[in-house]
Amino acid sequence: MTDFQLRIGGERVAGAAGTYPITNPATEEVMAEAPQATADQAADAAQAARDAFDGWSRTAPEERAALLDRVADLIERDTAELVELTIDETGGTRRTVETIQVPHAAARFRRYARGALEATVDPLPPSVTAAGALGPASVTNAYAQRLPVGVVTAITSYNFPLVNMAGKLGPALAAGNTVVVKPAPQDPLGVLRLVDLCHEAGFPPGVVNSITTTETAPAEALTTDRNVDMVSFTGSTVVGQRIAQAGGATMKRLLLELGGKGACIVFDDADLSAASSAIASVWGFHAGQICTAPTRVIAHRSIHDQLVESLTAIPAFLSVGDPRDPGTLVGPLVSSVQRDRVLGHIRGGLDAGATLAAGGDTPDRTGFFVNPTLFTGCTNEMPISREEIFGPVVVVIPFDDEDEAVAIANDSDYGLYGYLFTNTARAHALAPRLRCGNVGINTLARNPETPFGGFKQSGIGRDGGSYGLAAYSELQSVVWPS
């Protein structure tokens, strides 16, 4: 399908402000036009979601589960189309898109099809109340029940548009909410197709709506409109702060998954081969455009030089190029703006006195590429050690003992993900000292049932597994006398 349109109240509609171009990051060519919505259309989408909420929130859990499963079926049916579309609009490598973007999107709908059937009522023990101002002595019974929040605005970042939106739509719909989705402006096409699949699956009109735009006004409307009860956002901390401020006037519920500057502590007893491979994923996994990446390596001084030597050798074996080629490991950044931003951080690292051990430049080819880059001789005070670069850039900082390693790791505005490469006894003892929402011990693998989110400026709230269902719910207490 080359005709990409909005969905408002079940209807496919053109952007009232026309269209805007979507650029393939690997070729720098315009691949399609996306609808340019207006603030009025954003308000219409929120109203459509509000109108649909009462009916959808009272549907049987089994019906919600069947529809979510059907979306997963349709994603799997259209896998080939979605893979090619996602490669072209995001610049993600074929390996990344085929193994993560599309299959994990289907898996998240399947997970929350099961989630729709999870219990929503927690019985509570009775309470004996003495006689008093509220009445005679009594025994009161109670339960707590989970209810849908209402209308949810779901806003996602550009790095993994399909997976991120599936991770919001799945639990929000399973819990009985209606949704307006707004994907990132750089690569919204796969998400528009996903919303079309939701309607093909049979979701009632207005339950899933879509808005795409490059303009501020429609996006702000979706965070301030009184028909919107909750904003679920994945993206930068700066934008998350603006959303929190905008939604504060109407006390909107917030789920904010924001930036990260992953600290990866490598001790002297670590498996350096495993640690090096994990750290190198910053370069090969969507060109470092991932908030959980171990971009800030904190290495014990006794193995620092050996680890740096290993890391310095890796970029030579990482093929940088056409993301459609199955052999490509490092694809482009999403846009010229992001490429130039990353190059600016690299220049800042050099100006601050860090040593460039690898990369730092761009390959001689069309596209928004930056070569895998490694900085050594870094301190935690340098901007490249503190700011989220969101590109293929790794910094290495030495330490002498456990306390210093923990202090460096925690000396950050962010607290999303941390990593420990050491023996498991030490790692489990140190994990609670790390001020971050997630800790990986000798692995970068994630368990999708864990609560995912961050401390400090890395966000508010948790999603993932059953925690995601709770995130898109309100708790109501019900009390009655015996």
Disulfide bonds with the S-S distance in Angstrom:
none
